[in-house]
Amino acid sequence: RAESCPVFDWGEHRPFQAAPATRFSLSLPLQLEYAGASPVQLRFLRLHSRLASQKVSYSCRPALEQGQPQPEKEIHFLADSREQSYAASLQGCVPDNESSITDTIFQFTTEELSLLPLRDLAVFHNGDTSHQFGFTVGPVCFS
């Protein structure tokens, strides 16, 4: 499903009201990198484009307790400008009958070309330490 994400400053975090937010610590590179996408190449693409788009797939495995409601999560995506980011809420993993993994697709399309490619992401939650998730970050397309 497609999500509409508001844009705000990266340092600004609006945690959920019910409980303090926790940021996951992962042994991953600090920021997303794109092979062959040097600053010069990105500048050239931006000069010759009107739109930029990028897709991110969020995959999660529902908890074993099927009857338990999953807590809502918030996700932030850092823009290439490193001054703004996108924010979205996730309703938690909802199991379906076809697969044990649930996917949510975020499609970013903008005329503000300095926002893409995405450079970092953060997931905030309300104490759900059993949450299993992953991301697939697609290429950025300029047109």
N, CA, C and O atoms as a MOPAC input file, in Angstrom:
PM7 MOZYME 1SCF
protein

 N      0.84900 1    -1.17900 1     0.00000 1
 C      0.00000 1     0.00000 1     0.00000 1
 C      0.88700 1     1.23200 1     0.00000 1
 O      1.97400 1     1.21700 1     0.57900 1
 N      0.44700 1     2.26500 1    -0.62400 1
 C      1.22500 1     3.50100 1    -0.70500 1
 C      0.94600 1     4.35400 1     0.52400 1
 O     -0.17800 1     4.39200 1     1.02400 1
 N      1.96200 1     5.02700 1     0.99800 1
 C      1.83800 1     5.89900 1     2.16500 1
 C      2.18300 1     7.32300 1     1.75200 1
 O      3.07300 1     7.53500 1     0.92900 1
 N      1.48500 1     8.29400 1     2.31800 1
 C      1.81200 1     9.69000 1     2.12400 1
 C      2.58600 1    10.14400 1     3.35300 1
 O      2.10900 1     9.99000 1     4.47700 1
 N      3.76700 1    10.69900 1     3.15300 1
 C      4.65200 1    11.02400 1     4.27000 1
 C      4.87800 1    12.52200 1     4.35600 1
 O      5.28000 1    13.13400 1     3.36700 1
 N      4.62900 1    13.13800 1     5.52000 1
 C      4.94100 1    14.55200 1     5.67900 1
 C      6.45000 1    14.77000 1     5.74600 1
 O      7.19500 1    13.86400 1     6.12000 1
 N      6.89400 1    15.96200 1     5.38600 1
 C      8.31000 1    16.31600 1     5.42400 1
 C      8.54900 1    17.20900 1     6.63700 1
 O      7.75400 1    18.11000 1     6.90500 1
 N      9.64700 1    16.96900 1     7.38200 1
 C      9.99500 1    17.80300 1     8.52600 1
 C     11.48800 1    17.71300 1     8.76300 1
 O     12.16800 1    16.91200 1     8.12200 1
 N     12.01600 1    18.53100 1     9.68500 1
 C     13.44200 1    18.51400 1     9.99700 1
 C     13.83700 1    17.17600 1    10.59000 1
 O     13.09700 1    16.60800 1    11.39400 1
 N     15.02100 1    16.65800 1    10.19300 1
 C     15.48500 1    15.34000 1    10.64400 1
 C     15.61500 1    15.26500 1    12.15800 1
 O     15.25300 1    14.24700 1    12.74700 1
 N     16.11200 1    16.29600 1    12.79600 1
 C     16.30700 1    16.27400 1    14.24100 1
 C     15.01600 1    16.32900 1    15.03400 1
 O     15.01500 1    16.02700 1    16.22700 1
 N     13.93200 1    16.70400 1    14.40500 1
 C     12.64400 1    16.83000 1    15.08800 1
 C     12.00800 1    15.45200 1    15.20500 1
 O     11.74200 1    14.80700 1    14.19000 1
 N     11.76100 1    14.99600 1    16.42000 1
 C     11.12100 1    13.69900 1    16.62400 1
 C      9.87500 1    13.89500 1    17.45800 1
 O      9.91200 1    14.50200 1    18.52900 1
 N      8.78500 1    13.38000 1    16.96000 1
 C      7.52700 1    13.47200 1    17.67800 1
 C      7.14700 1    12.07300 1    18.14800 1
 O      6.44800 1    11.36000 1    17.42700 1
 N      7.58900 1    11.65800 1    19.34000 1
 C      7.30700 1    10.29800 1    19.80300 1
 C      5.82200 1    10.09400 1    20.07900 1
 O      5.06700 1    11.05200 1    20.24100 1
 N      5.42600 1     8.83800 1    20.12900 1
 C      4.05000 1     8.49900 1    20.46100 1
 C      3.73400 1     8.99600 1    21.86600 1
 O      4.63100 1     9.12800 1    22.69800 1
 N      2.47300 1     9.27000 1    22.12600 1
 C      2.07800 1     9.83000 1    23.41200 1
 C      2.09200 1     8.79800 1    24.53600 1
 O      2.37100 1     9.15500 1    25.68000 1
 N      1.80600 1     7.54900 1    24.25100 1
 C      1.60700 1     6.55500 1    25.30000 1
 C      2.89200 1     6.14500 1    26.01200 1
 O      2.88400 1     5.95300 1    27.22800 1
 N      3.98800 1     6.00900 1    25.28300 1
 C      5.22100 1     5.49800 1    25.88800 1
 C      6.41800 1     6.14200 1    25.21200 1
 O      6.30800 1     6.63400 1    24.08900 1
 N      7.56000 1     6.14300 1    25.88500 1
 C      8.74700 1     6.72000 1    25.25300 1
 C      9.17300 1     5.90500 1    24.03900 1
 O      9.03000 1     4.68200 1    24.02400 1
 N      9.68400 1     6.57000 1    23.04400 1
 C     10.13200 1     5.90300 1    21.82300 1
 C     11.52400 1     5.32900 1    22.04000 1
 O     12.32900 1     5.87400 1    22.79400 1
 N     11.78500 1     4.23300 1    21.37400 1
 C     13.09200 1     3.59800 1    21.43500 1
 C     13.62700 1     3.49200 1    20.02100 1
 O     12.89600 1     3.10300 1    19.11000 1
 N     14.87200 1     3.82700 1    19.82900 1
 C     15.48000 1     3.72200 1    18.51200 1
 C     16.25700 1     2.41500 1    18.45800 1
 O     17.02000 1     2.09700 1    19.37000 1
 N     16.05600 1     1.65800 1    17.37900 1
 C     16.77200 1     0.40100 1    17.21800 1
 C     18.23800 1     0.67700 1    16.95400 1
 O     18.57100 1     1.63200 1    16.25300 1
 N     19.11600 1    -0.14200 1    17.50300 1
 C     20.54000 1    -0.06400 1    17.20900 1
 C     20.90600 1    -1.26100 1    16.35600 1
 O     20.76400 1    -2.40300 1    16.79400 1
 N     21.36700 1    -1.01700 1    15.16400 1
 C     21.72400 1    -2.08500 1    14.24300 1
 C     23.16100 1    -1.92100 1    13.80100 1
 O     23.67300 1    -0.80200 1    13.74600 1
 N     23.81700 1    -3.02800 1    13.48300 1
 C     25.19400 1    -2.98500 1    12.98900 1
 C     25.18700 1    -2.79200 1    11.48000 1
 O     25.61300 1    -3.67500 1    10.73700 1
 N     24.71400 1    -1.66200 1    11.03500 1
 C     24.63200 1    -1.35200 1     9.61200 1
 C     25.42300 1    -0.08600 1     9.33800 1
 O     25.76100 1     0.64700 1    10.26800 1
 N     25.73000 1     0.18600 1     8.04500 1
 C     26.35500 1     1.47300 1     7.73800 1
 C     25.47300 1     2.60700 1     8.27200 1
 O     24.24800 1     2.49100 1     8.30800 1
 N     26.10800 1     3.68600 1     8.67800 1
 C     25.34900 1     4.78200 1     9.27000 1
 C     24.39000 1     5.42300 1     8.28700 1
 O     23.33200 1     5.91200 1     8.68600 1
 N     24.74100 1     5.43100 1     7.00500 1
 C     23.85600 1     6.02300 1     6.01500 1
 C     23.82500 1     5.15400 1     4.77500 1
 O     24.76000 1     4.40100 1     4.50200 1
 N     22.73000 1     5.26800 1     4.02300 1
 C     22.59600 1     4.51200 1     2.78500 1
 C     23.56600 1     5.06100 1     1.75200 1
 O     23.74700 1     6.27400 1     1.64100 1
 N     24.18800 1     4.16400 1     0.99600 1
 C     25.11100 1     4.56700 1    -0.05800 1
 C     24.63500 1     3.99100 1    -1.37800 1
 O     24.01100 1     2.93000 1    -1.41300 1
 N     24.93100 1     4.69000 1    -2.45900 1
 C     24.50100 1     4.30100 1    -3.79200 1
 C     25.72800 1     4.23200 1    -4.69100 1
 O     26.35900 1     5.25300 1    -4.96400 1
 N     26.06700 1     3.03600 1    -5.14900 1
 C     27.24800 1     2.84600 1    -5.99500 1
 C     27.11800 1     3.67300 1    -7.27200 1
 O     26.08300 1     3.64000 1    -7.93700 1
 N     28.16400 1     4.40700 1    -7.60900 1
 C     28.18100 1     5.20400 1    -8.83200 1
 C     27.45200 1     6.52700 1    -8.74200 1
 O     27.42100 1     7.27300 1    -9.72000 1
 N     26.86900 1     6.83900 1    -7.60600 1
 C     26.11100 1     8.08400 1    -7.45900 1
 C     26.96100 1     9.11600 1    -6.73200 1
 O     26.71000 1     9.44300 1    -5.57200 1
 N     27.95800 1     9.61800 1    -7.42200 1
 C     28.81500 1    10.65000 1    -6.84000 1
 C     28.05500 1    11.97500 1    -6.79600 1
 O     27.05400 1    12.12900 1    -7.49700 1
 N     28.50600 1    12.92500 1    -5.99600 1
 C     27.85300 1    14.24200 1    -5.98200 1
 C     27.78900 1    14.88300 1    -7.37000 1
 O     26.80800 1    15.54800 1    -7.70100 1
 N     28.82200 1    14.68800 1    -8.17500 1
 C     28.83200 1    15.25700 1    -9.53300 1
 C     27.75100 1    14.59700 1   -10.38300 1
 O     27.02500 1    15.28300 1   -11.10200 1
 N     27.64000 1    13.26800 1   -10.30700 1
 C     26.62500 1    12.54500 1   -11.07600 1
 C     25.22000 1    12.96000 1   -10.64200 1
 O     24.34900 1    13.16800 1   -11.48600 1
 N     24.99600 1    13.08100 1    -9.34000 1
 C     23.67800 1    13.49800 1    -8.85500 1
 C     23.34700 1    14.92100 1    -9.29800 1
 O     22.20700 1    15.20200 1    -9.66500 1
 N     24.32100 1    15.81200 1    -9.26900 1
 C     24.09800 1    17.18900 1    -9.71500 1
 C     23.70200 1    17.21200 1   -11.19000 1
 O     22.78300 1    17.93300 1   -11.57700 1
 N     24.39600 1    16.42200 1   -12.01500 1
 C     24.08400 1    16.34200 1   -13.44300 1
 C     22.64700 1    15.83400 1   -13.64400 1
 O     21.89100 1    16.40200 1   -14.43200 1
 N     22.28000 1    14.77500 1   -12.93600 1
 C     20.93000 1    14.22500 1   -13.06600 1
 C     19.87200 1    15.23900 1   -12.63600 1
 O     18.82200 1    15.34300 1   -13.26900 1
 N     20.13700 1    15.97700 1   -11.57900 1
 C     19.17100 1    16.97200 1   -11.10300 1
 C     19.00800 1    18.12300 1   -12.09700 1
 O     17.90400 1    18.63600 1   -12.28200 1
 N     20.10900 1    18.52800 1   -12.73600 1
 C     20.03700 1    19.61700 1   -13.71500 1
 C     19.20300 1    19.24200 1   -14.93300 1
 O     18.64200 1    20.11400 1   -15.59600 1
 N     19.12100 1    17.95200 1   -15.22900 1
 C     18.43200 1    17.49300 1   -16.43200 1
 C     17.12800 1    16.75800 1   -16.11900 1
 O     16.62400 1    16.01500 1   -16.96200 1
 N     16.57900 1    16.95400 1   -14.92500 1
 C     15.37100 1    16.22700 1   -14.52500 1
 C     14.34500 1    17.16800 1   -13.91200 1
 O     14.67100 1    18.25600 1   -13.43600 1
 N     13.09800 1    16.71700 1   -13.93700 1
 C     12.00900 1    17.44600 1   -13.28700 1
 C     11.47800 1    16.71400 1   -12.06300 1
 O     10.97800 1    17.33900 1   -11.12700 1
 N     11.58800 1    15.38100 1   -12.07300 1
 C     11.05900 1    14.55500 1   -10.99200 1
 C     12.10000 1    13.55400 1   -10.52300 1
 O     12.96700 1    13.12900 1   -11.28600 1
 N     11.99800 1    13.18900 1    -9.25500 1
 C     12.80200 1    12.09300 1    -8.71000 1
 C     11.85000 1    11.16900 1    -7.96500 1
 O     10.89400 1    11.62500 1    -7.33800 1
 N     12.11600 1     9.86900 1    -8.03700 1
 C     11.27900 1     8.91000 1    -7.31500 1
 C     12.13600 1     7.77800 1    -6.77100 1
 O     13.19500 1     7.46000 1    -7.31100 1
 N     11.65600 1     7.18300 1    -5.69600 1
 C     12.35900 1     6.07500 1    -5.06200 1
 C     11.34500 1     5.26400 1    -4.26400 1
 O     10.42300 1     5.81700 1    -3.66600 1
 N     11.52700 1     3.94700 1    -4.26200 1
 C     10.62900 1     3.05100 1    -3.54300 1
 C     11.39300 1     2.34900 1    -2.42700 1
 O     12.53300 1     1.92100 1    -2.61000 1
 N     10.74400 1     2.23600 1    -1.26100 1
 C     11.29700 1     1.51300 1    -0.11900 1
 C     10.24500 1     0.50600 1     0.33400 1
 O      9.07800 1     0.85200 1     0.51900 1
 N     10.66800 1    -0.73200 1     0.50900 1
 C      9.77800 1    -1.78200 1     0.99400 1
 C     10.14100 1    -2.10500 1     2.44100 1
 O     11.29100 1    -2.42100 1     2.74500 1
 N      9.15700 1    -2.02300 1     3.32200 1
 C      9.32000 1    -2.36700 1     4.73600 1
 C      8.68300 1    -3.73900 1     4.93000 1
 O      7.48200 1    -3.89800 1     4.71400 1
 N      9.46900 1    -4.72500 1     5.33300 1
 C      8.97200 1    -6.08600 1     5.54400 1
 C      9.04200 1    -6.41700 1     7.02500 1
 O     10.02100 1    -6.09100 1     7.69600 1
 N      8.00000 1    -7.06500 1     7.53200 1
 C      8.02000 1    -7.45300 1     8.93700 1
 C      7.33300 1    -8.79700 1     9.11800 1
 O      6.49900 1    -9.21000 1     8.31200 1
 N      7.70500 1    -9.45800 1    10.19000 1
 C      7.12600 1   -10.75200 1    10.54200 1
 C      6.25300 1   -10.53500 1    11.77400 1
 O      6.74000 1   -10.06900 1    12.80400 1
 N      4.95200 1   -10.87200 1    11.67400 1
 C      4.07100 1   -10.69300 1    12.82600 1
 C      4.53200 1   -11.52500 1    14.01700 1
 O      5.14300 1   -12.58100 1    13.85200 1
 N      4.23600 1   -11.04000 1    15.20900 1
 C      4.57300 1   -11.76900 1    16.43400 1
 C      3.79100 1   -13.07500 1    16.48300 1
 O      2.73900 1   -13.20900 1    15.85800 1
 N      4.31600 1   -14.02600 1    17.22800 1
 C      3.66500 1   -15.33000 1    17.32400 1
 C      2.29400 1   -15.24300 1    17.97600 1
 O      1.42100 1   -16.06100 1    17.68600 1
 N      2.09300 1   -14.27200 1    18.84600 1
 C      0.79900 1   -14.10300 1    19.51000 1
 C     -0.15600 1   -13.43800 1    18.52800 1
 O     -0.30200 1   -12.21600 1    18.53700 1
 N     -0.80500 1   -14.22900 1    17.68500 1
 C     -1.64900 1   -13.69500 1    16.61400 1
 C     -2.77400 1   -12.80900 1    17.13900 1
 O     -3.17300 1   -11.86000 1    16.46400 1
 N     -3.29800 1   -13.10400 1    18.34300 1
 C     -4.41400 1   -12.33500 1    18.85300 1
 C     -4.01800 1   -11.00600 1    19.46600 1
 O     -4.87700 1   -10.15100 1    19.68400 1
 N     -2.74100 1   -10.81100 1    19.74800 1
 C     -2.28200 1    -9.58300 1    20.39600 1
 C     -2.24500 1    -8.43200 1    19.39100 1
 O     -1.73500 1    -8.60500 1    18.28400 1
 N     -2.77300 1    -7.26600 1    19.75500 1
 C     -2.63700 1    -6.11300 1    18.85900 1
 C     -1.17500 1    -5.67200 1    18.79200 1
 O     -0.48600 1    -5.62200 1    19.81100 1
 N     -0.72100 1    -5.36000 1    17.61300 1
 C      0.65600 1    -4.92100 1    17.40200 1
 C      0.74700 1    -3.42000 1    17.66600 1
 O     -0.10300 1    -2.66600 1    17.19000 1
 N      1.75200 1    -2.96700 1    18.41100 1
 C      1.88000 1    -1.52800 1    18.65200 1
 C      2.23900 1    -0.77900 1    17.36800 1
 O      2.91300 1    -1.30600 1    16.48300 1
 N      1.77000 1     0.45400 1    17.29800 1
 C      2.07900 1     1.29900 1    16.14300 1
 C      3.54300 1     1.70800 1    16.18600 1
 O      4.11300 1     1.89900 1    17.26000 1
 N      4.14300 1     1.84100 1    15.01500 1
 C      5.53800 1     2.25200 1    14.90900 1
 C      5.62600 1     3.49100 1    14.03100 1
 O      4.76900 1     3.72700 1    13.17900 1
 N      6.65600 1     4.26600 1    14.24600 1
 C      6.89800 1     5.45100 1    13.42200 1
 C      8.22500 1     5.25200 1    12.71600 1
 O      9.18000 1     4.74100 1    13.30100 1
 N      8.28000 1     5.65700 1    11.46000 1
 C      9.49800 1     5.52000 1    10.67500 1
 C      9.85300 1     6.87500 1    10.07800 1
 O      8.98300 1     7.59400 1     9.58700 1
 N     11.13500 1     7.21500 1    10.12300 1
 C     11.63700 1     8.46000 1     9.53600 1
 C     12.64000 1     8.10600 1     8.44900 1
 O     13.46700 1     7.21100 1     8.62300 1
 N     12.56200 1     8.80800 1     7.33600 1
 C     13.49700 1     8.64700 1     6.22800 1
 C     14.25200 1     9.96300 1     6.05800 1
 O     13.62500 1    11.00500 1     5.86800 1
 N     15.58000 1     9.93900 1     6.12200 1
 C     16.39000 1    11.14600 1     5.96400 1
 C     16.57600 1    11.45100 1     4.48400 1
 O     16.98000 1    10.58300 1     3.71000 1
 N     16.27800 1    12.69400 1     4.09300 1
 C     16.42400 1    13.13100 1     2.70700 1
 C     17.89200 1    13.38200 1     2.37200 1
 O     18.72400 1    13.52600 1     3.26800 1
 N     18.20300 1    13.43300 1     1.08400 1
 C     19.57900 1    13.65400 1     0.64300 1
 C     20.10900 1    15.00600 1     1.10800 1
 O     21.31200 1    15.15200 1     1.32800 1
 N     19.23700 1    15.98900 1     1.26000 1
 C     19.65600 1    17.30400 1     1.74100 1
 C     20.13900 1    17.23700 1     3.19200 1
 O     20.81500 1    18.15100 1     3.66600 1
 N     19.79600 1    16.17200 1     3.88400 1
 C     20.14100 1    15.94000 1     5.29100 1
 C     19.54900 1    17.00800 1     6.21900 1
 O     19.89300 1    17.06600 1     7.40000 1
 N     18.67600 1    17.83700 1     5.69300 1
 C     18.01500 1    18.86400 1     6.49100 1
 C     16.55000 1    18.54000 1     6.71300 1
 O     15.93500 1    19.05300 1     7.64700 1
 N     15.98400 1    17.69600 1     5.86700 1
 C     14.57700 1    17.34800 1     5.96600 1
 C     14.44100 1    15.83600 1     5.95200 1
 O     15.34800 1    15.11000 1     5.54700 1
 N     13.28500 1    15.38800 1     6.40400 1
 C     13.00300 1    13.96300 1     6.32000 1
 C     11.51300 1    13.74400 1     6.13500 1
 O     10.70200 1    14.65800 1     6.28600 1
 N     11.18300 1    12.52600 1     5.80900 1
 C      9.80000 1    12.10200 1     5.70000 1
 C      9.46800 1    11.29800 1     6.94900 1
 O     10.34100 1    10.63400 1     7.50700 1
 N      8.21000 1    11.35200 1     7.39500 1
 C      7.77600 1    10.55000 1     8.54000 1
 C      6.49700 1     9.82200 1     8.16600 1
 O      5.66000 1    10.34700 1     7.43300 1
 N      6.35700 1     8.60700 1     8.67900 1
 C      5.14900 1     7.82600 1     8.44000 1
 C      4.87800 1     6.96000 1     9.66000 1
 O      5.78800 1     6.63200 1    10.42000 1
 N      3.61500 1     6.59600 1     9.83500 1
 C      3.23700 1     5.66700 1    10.89500 1
 C      2.95300 1     4.31000 1    10.28000 1
 O      2.38200 1     4.21200 1     9.19400 1
 N      3.35800 1     3.26400 1    10.98900 1
 C      3.06600 1     1.89500 1    10.58000 1
 C      2.10300 1     1.31400 1    11.59200 1
 O      2.29600 1     1.48300 1    12.79600 1
 N      1.09400 1     0.64900 1    11.13800 1
 C      0.08400 1     0.08900 1    12.02800 1
 C      0.53900 1    -1.20300 1    12.69000 1
 O     -0.26100 1    -1.85600 1    13.36100 1
 N      1.77700 1    -1.58500 1    12.52300 1
 C      2.26600 1    -2.84800 1    13.07000 1
 C      2.07500 1    -3.94600 1    12.05300 1
 O      1.40100 1    -3.75600 1    11.04000 1
 N      2.65900 1    -5.08300 1    12.31600 1
 C      2.55300 1    -6.21000 1    11.39400 1
 C      1.20100 1    -6.88000 1    11.55600 1
 O      0.83300 1    -7.30800 1    12.65000 1
 N      0.47500 1    -6.96500 1    10.47100 1
 C     -0.81300 1    -7.63600 1    10.47100 1
 C     -0.66000 1    -8.89300 1     9.62400 1
 O     -0.39100 1    -8.79200 1     8.42700 1
 N     -0.82600 1   -10.07800 1    10.21700 1
 C     -0.64700 1   -11.30300 1     9.44000 1
 C     -1.73800 1   -11.45600 1     8.39300 1
 O     -2.88800 1   -11.07900 1     8.61600 1
 N     -1.36200 1   -12.01700 1     7.24700 1
 C     -2.36300 1   -12.37800 1     6.25500 1
 C     -2.27600 1   -13.88900 1     6.04400 1
 O     -1.38300 1   -14.54300 1     6.58200 1
 N     -3.18000 1   -14.42700 1     5.28000 1
 C     -3.23800 1   -15.87800 1     5.10800 1
 C     -2.22900 1   -16.40200 1     4.10000 1
 O     -1.97100 1   -17.60500 1     4.06300 1
 N     -1.65300 1   -15.53000 1     3.28200 1
 C     -0.79200 1   -15.98300 1     2.20000 1
 C      0.67300 1   -16.09600 1     2.58800 1
 O      1.39400 1   -16.89400 1     1.98900 1
 N      1.13600 1   -15.33600 1     3.55600 1
 C      2.56100 1   -15.30000 1     3.85200 1
 C      2.79100 1   -14.97900 1     5.32100 1
 O      1.93600 1   -14.39700 1     5.98900 1
 N      3.95900 1   -15.36900 1     5.81000 1
 C      4.29600 1   -15.03900 1     7.19100 1
 C      4.98600 1   -13.68300 1     7.28400 1
 O      5.31100 1   -13.22300 1     8.37900 1
 N      5.21100 1   -13.04300 1     6.14300 1
 C      5.86200 1   -11.73100 1     6.10800 1
 C      4.89800 1   -10.71900 1     5.49600 1
 O      4.25700 1   -10.98800 1     4.48000 1
 N      4.80800 1    -9.55900 1     6.12600 1
 C      3.95000 1    -8.48100 1     5.64600 1
 C      4.82200 1    -7.37000 1     5.07700 1
 O      5.83500 1    -7.01000 1     5.67600 1
 N      4.43600 1    -6.82300 1     3.92400 1
 C      5.19400 1    -5.74500 1     3.28100 1
 C      4.36800 1    -4.46900 1     3.23000 1
 O      3.16200 1    -4.50600 1     2.98800 1
 N      5.02500 1    -3.35200 1     3.45800 1
 C      4.45400 1    -2.02600 1     3.23600 1
 C      5.38800 1    -1.31100 1     2.27600 1
 O      6.59900 1    -1.27600 1     2.49800 1
 N      4.83800 1    -0.74000 1     1.21000 1
 C      5.63500 1    -0.05600 1     0.19300 1
 C      5.48900 1     1.44900 1     0.37500 1
 O      4.37600 1     1.96800 1     0.45700 1
 N      6.61600 1     2.14100 1     0.43700 1
 C      6.64400 1     3.60100 1     0.46200 1
 C      7.17400 1     4.06500 1    -0.88500 1
 O      8.28700 1     3.70600 1    -1.26900 1
 N      6.39000 1     4.86000 1    -1.60600 1
 C      6.80600 1     5.39900 1    -2.89600 1
 C      7.00400 1     6.90100 1    -2.72600 1
 O      6.05500 1     7.62600 1    -2.42700 1
 N      8.23100 1     7.36300 1    -2.91600 1
 C      8.56400 1     8.78000 1    -2.80400 1
 C      8.70600 1     9.35100 1    -4.20800 1
 O      9.51500 1     8.86000 1    -4.99500 1
 N      7.93500 1    10.37700 1    -4.52900 1
 C      8.03500 1    11.07900 1    -5.80400 1
 C      7.99000 1    12.56600 1    -5.49400 1
 O      7.09500 1    13.03300 1    -4.78900 1
 N      8.96300 1    13.31400 1    -6.02300 1
 C      9.04600 1    14.73100 1    -5.67900 1
 C      9.62800 1    15.55000 1    -6.82200 1
 O     10.42700 1    15.05600 1    -7.61800 1
 N      9.21100 1    16.81300 1    -6.88800 1
 C      9.83800 1    17.78300 1    -7.78600 1
 C     10.98900 1    18.48900 1    -7.07900 1
 O     11.78400 1    19.17400 1    -7.72200 1
 N     11.08300 1    18.32900 1    -5.76700 1
 C     12.17700 1    18.90000 1    -4.98000 1
 C     13.33200 1    17.89300 1    -5.00900 1
 O     13.47900 1    17.07100 1    -4.10500 1
 N     14.13500 1    17.97400 1    -6.05100 1
 C     15.11600 1    16.93900 1    -6.37900 1
 C     16.19600 1    16.74500 1    -5.32000 1
 O     16.83300 1    15.69200 1    -5.29100 1
 N     16.41700 1    17.71700 1    -4.46000 1
 C     17.45300 1    17.57900 1    -3.43000 1
 C     17.04500 1    16.61700 1    -2.31200 1
 O     17.86600 1    16.29100 1    -1.45600 1
 N     15.78500 1    16.15800 1    -2.30600 1
 C     15.33100 1    15.25400 1    -1.24800 1
 C     15.72400 1    13.79600 1    -1.48800 1
 O     15.81600 1    13.01500 1    -0.54200 1
 N     15.95500 1    13.43000 1    -2.74100 1
 C     16.31200 1    12.04700 1    -3.05300 1
 C     17.69600 1    11.98700 1    -3.66700 1
 O     18.09500 1    12.92300 1    -4.35900 1
 N     18.44600 1    10.90900 1    -3.43500 1
 C     18.07200 1     9.65000 1    -2.80600 1
 C     18.00300 1     9.75800 1    -1.28300 1
 O     18.60000 1    10.64800 1    -0.67700 1
 N     17.26300 1     8.83200 1    -0.68600 1
 C     17.19000 1     8.75400 1     0.77000 1
 C     18.55300 1     8.37100 1     1.32100 1
 O     19.27100 1     7.58700 1     0.70100 1
 N     18.92000 1     8.91400 1     2.47800 1
 C     20.25100 1     8.67700 1     3.05000 1
 C     20.25000 1     7.88300 1     4.35200 1
 O     21.27200 1     7.29600 1     4.70700 1
 N     19.13600 1     7.85100 1     5.06800 1
 C     19.11300 1     7.12500 1     6.33500 1
 C     17.66200 1     6.85500 1     6.69300 1
 O     16.75500 1     7.47300 1     6.13600 1
 N     17.44300 1     5.94200 1     7.61300 1
 C     16.10200 1     5.69500 1     8.11900 1
 C     16.18400 1     5.28300 1     9.57500 1
 O     17.19700 1     4.75700 1    10.03600 1
 N     15.09700 1     5.53400 1    10.29100 1
 C     15.02600 1     5.18200 1    11.70900 1
 C     13.62200 1     4.68500 1    12.00900 1
 O     12.64300 1     5.25300 1    11.52600 1
 N     13.52100 1     3.62700 1    12.80400 1
 C     12.23700 1     3.07600 1    13.22400 1
 C     12.09700 1     3.30500 1    14.72300 1
 O     13.00400 1     2.98700 1    15.49300 1
 N     10.96800 1     3.85100 1    15.13100 1
 C     10.67200 1     4.10000 1    16.53700 1
 C      9.46300 1     3.25000 1    16.91300 1
 O      8.54800 1     3.07600 1    16.10900 1
 N      9.45900 1     2.72300 1    18.13300 1
 C      8.37600 1     1.84400 1    18.55600 1
 C      8.06100 1     2.08000 1    20.02400 1
 O      8.75200 1     2.83100 1    20.71200 1
 N      7.01100 1     1.42700 1    20.48500 1
 C      6.56100 1     1.56500 1    21.87900 1
 C      6.89100 1     0.32500 1    22.69600 1
 O      5.99400 1    -0.27800 1    23.28500 1
 N      8.14100 1    -0.06100 1    22.74100 1
 C      8.54600 1    -1.16500 1    23.59600 1
 C      8.39300 1    -2.54500 1    23.00700 1
 O      8.55800 1    -3.52700 1    23.73100 1
 N      8.08400 1    -2.67200 1    21.72700 1
 C      7.92100 1    -3.97600 1    21.08500 1
 C      9.29400 1    -4.51700 1    20.69500 1
 O      9.73900 1    -4.32700 1    19.56400 1
 N      9.96200 1    -5.18900 1    21.62600 1
 C     11.32000 1    -5.68200 1    21.37000 1
 C     11.34200 1    -6.96700 1    20.55700 1
 O     12.41000 1    -7.37800 1    20.10400 1
 N     10.20000 1    -7.61600 1    20.35700 1
 C     10.15800 1    -8.84800 1    19.57500 1
 C      9.94900 1    -8.57800 1    18.09100 1
 O      9.87800 1    -9.51700 1    17.29700 1
 N      9.85200 1    -7.33800 1    17.71500 1
 C      9.55400 1    -6.95300 1    16.33400 1
 C     10.69300 1    -7.34500 1    15.39100 1
 O     11.83500 1    -6.93600 1    15.59800 1
 N     10.39100 1    -8.13300 1    14.36000 1
 C     11.36600 1    -8.52200 1    13.34100 1
 C     11.01700 1    -7.78700 1    12.05500 1
 O      9.88900 1    -7.88600 1    11.57200 1
 N     11.97600 1    -7.05100 1    11.49500 1
 C     11.68200 1    -6.26100 1    10.30800 1
 C     12.92200 1    -6.10900 1     9.43800 1
 O     14.03800 1    -6.41000 1     9.86400 1
 N     12.71100 1    -5.64000 1     8.22400 1
 C     13.80400 1    -5.35800 1     7.30400 1
 C     13.33900 1    -4.37500 1     6.24200 1
 O     12.14400 1    -4.11200 1     6.10700 1
 N     14.29200 1    -3.83400 1     5.49000 1
 C     13.99600 1    -2.85900 1     4.44500 1
 C     14.66900 1    -3.26600 1     3.14700 1
 O     15.75800 1    -3.84100 1     3.15600 1
 N     14.02200 1    -2.96600 1     2.04000 1
 C     14.63500 1    -3.05400 1     0.72400 1
 C     14.53000 1    -1.65700 1     0.13100 1
 O     13.43000 1    -1.16700 1    -0.12600 1
 N     15.67100 1    -1.01800 1    -0.08500 1
 C     15.70100 1     0.34900 1    -0.61000 1
 C     16.00000 1     0.26300 1    -2.09700 1
 O     17.04600 1    -0.24100 1    -2.50400 1
 N     15.07100 1     0.76100 1    -2.90100 1
 C     15.23000 1     0.71000 1    -4.34800 1
 C     16.08400 1     1.84700 1    -4.86700 1
 O     16.44700 1     2.75300 1    -4.11700 1
 N     16.40700 1     1.79900 1    -6.16100 1
 C     17.20700 1     2.86600 1    -6.76200 1
 C     16.40100 1     4.15800 1    -6.86000 1
 O     15.17000 1     4.13100 1    -6.87100 1
 N     17.09500 1     5.28000 1    -6.93000 1
 C     16.42800 1     6.55700 1    -7.17200 1
 C     16.38700 1     6.75700 1    -8.68400 1
 O     17.36700 1     6.49700 1    -9.38200 1
 N     15.24300 1     7.22000 1    -9.18000 1
 C     15.07000 1     7.43700 1   -10.61800 1
 C     14.79900 1     8.91400 1   -10.86200 1
 O     13.90800 1     9.49600 1   -10.24300 1
 N     15.55700 1     9.51600 1   -11.75200 1
 C     15.35600 1    10.91000 1   -12.14400 1
 C     14.74400 1    10.91900 1   -13.53400 1
 O     15.16000 1    10.15500 1   -14.40500 1
 N     13.74900 1    11.79000 1   -13.74700 1
 C     13.12000 1    11.88500 1   -15.07000 1
 C     12.72400 1    13.31900 1   -15.37200 1
 O     12.18000 1    13.59700 1   -16.44100 1

